Amino acid sequence: KGNPEIRIERRNDDNGYLLKIFDDYFSVEIPKSHKKTFSLAQYNCQACRICYNKNGKLVLHITYSYIKPVQIVKTVKSKGTVGIDIGPNEIAVCFVKNDGNPEKYIHYSTAHLLDKRTAETERHMSLILDEILNLAMEEGFYDVTIEKLKFKEDNKYRSPKLNRMLKKFPHQMFEDLMDSKCSRRGIKLRKVNPAYTS
């Protein structure tokens, strides 16, 4: 991830960014061409390094990932909805027809993703979601339902082991990938309260 002593942080006033080098802070201006895409989201995982350019000036290089949103071209009538329930160990998928009857269930293990690096986790997660959405389209399902992923509340009711697993799991990455992939395929994505996922 570059030099561990060089980091980009959000300003306290939420107006721009700061470059932290050891214990010193410097103001950073993100170029206009990158302002709309740059963020400190979990999946971005910025790498920062400083080097001299050919003119002898110090230059800050920031590497980050960005998922470009694509406008939905058309929406096809769906045979039903695909419910996706994400947990610390697996992704459970249920194909439910418009009449409310379940058609099939699939489970994908995600326990192996918990200790991988961010880029590797994103790649594996992307492959799983591609498989789910491609199968959904083959079966005629153009509607996907996921729960609004907010695990910060009620953590006092869970075990310490489960809390650690939930904290490790890249929930924001999952949502960002789902948003992008559904948009590209013309699939409608719904985010519902976890109380209504059943």
Secondary structure, 3 states (H helix, E strand, C coil): CECCCEEEEECCCCCCEEEEECCEEEEECCCHHHHCCCCCCCCCCCEEEEEECCCCCEEEEEECCCCCCCCCCCCCCCCEEEEEEECCCEEEEEEEECCCCEEEEEEEECHHHCCCCHHHHHHHHHHHHHHHHHHHHHHCCCEEEEECCCCCCCHHHCCHHHHHHHHHCCHHHHHHHHHHHHHHHCCEEEEECHHHCC
